[in-house]
Amino acid sequence: MSNTDRPEENLQEIRRQIDDAKREYDALDMKPGESLRDFEYRVKRHSDGATSATTPLLSLKVAEKVQCQLLEQDARDAEEQLKKNS
């Protein structure tokens, strides 16, 4: 029996994969006190282990998350610099 013979099971499997990928993606936030380098290594390890079914979309979302984290880090650094200069 091929996969096309059981669309309900296929849909459930796709939803499970999406849920797993979303949980993994949501866990990628930079941890308090985590260095940017450690964060980047953790993200790299995560993206290296992504499944082929979710890799293209997940890679884009991970790249977006990394950019957001970098911007947040820059903002924190700028805030600290302003406090030092005040």
C-alpha positions in Angstrom: 0.0 0.0 0.0 1.5 3.4 -1.0 1.4 6.6 1.0 -1.2 8.0 -1.4 -3.6 5.3 -0.3 -3.8 6.7 3.3 -4.1 10.5 3.1 -5.3 10.8 6.7 -2.1 9.1 8.0 0.0 11.3 5.7 -1.6 14.4 6.9 -1.1 13.4 10.5 2.6 12.7 9.8 3.0 16.1 8.1 1.3 17.8 11.0 3.6 15.9 13.5 6.7 17.0 11.6 5.5 20.6 11.5 4.8 20.5 15.2 8.2 19.0 15.9 9.9 21.6 13.8 8.0 24.4 15.4 8.9 23.2 18.9 12.6 23.1 17.9 12.4 26.5 16.2 10.7 28.0 19.3 13.5 26.6 21.5 16.1 28.5 19.5 15.8 31.8 21.3 19.1 33.0 22.7 19.4 32.0 26.4 20.1 34.7 29.0 23.8 35.0 29.4 24.5 32.8 26.3 27.2 34.2 24.1 26.5 35.0 20.5 29.1 32.4 19.5 27.4 29.7 21.6 24.0 30.6 20.2 25.3 30.4 16.6 26.9 27.0 17.3 23.7 25.7 18.8 21.7 27.0 15.8 24.2 25.4 13.4 23.9 22.0 15.2 20.1 22.3 15.1 20.0 23.1 11.4 22.5 20.3 10.6 20.1 17.9 12.2 16.9 19.1 10.6 14.9 16.5 8.6 14.9 16.8 4.8 11.1 17.4 4.8 11.3 20.5 6.9 14.8 21.8 6.0 14.0 24.5 3.4 11.3 26.2 5.4 13.0 25.6 8.7 16.3 27.0 7.4 14.6 30.2 6.4 12.9 30.5 9.7 16.2 29.8 11.6 18.0 32.4 9.5 15.2 34.9 10.4 15.5 34.0 14.1 19.3 34.4 14.0 18.9 37.9 12.5 16.4 38.9 15.2 18.7 37.6 17.9 21.6 39.6 16.4 19.5 42.7 16.3 18.4 42.2 19.9 22.1 41.7 20.9 23.1 44.9 19.1 20.3 46.8 20.9 21.4 45.4 24.3 25.0 46.4 23.5 24.0 49.9 22.5 21.9 50.3 25.6 24.8 49.2 27.8 27.1 51.7 25.9 24.6 54.5 26.5 24.5 53.7 30.2 28.3 53.8 30.4 28.5 57.1 28.6 25.8 58.7 30.7 
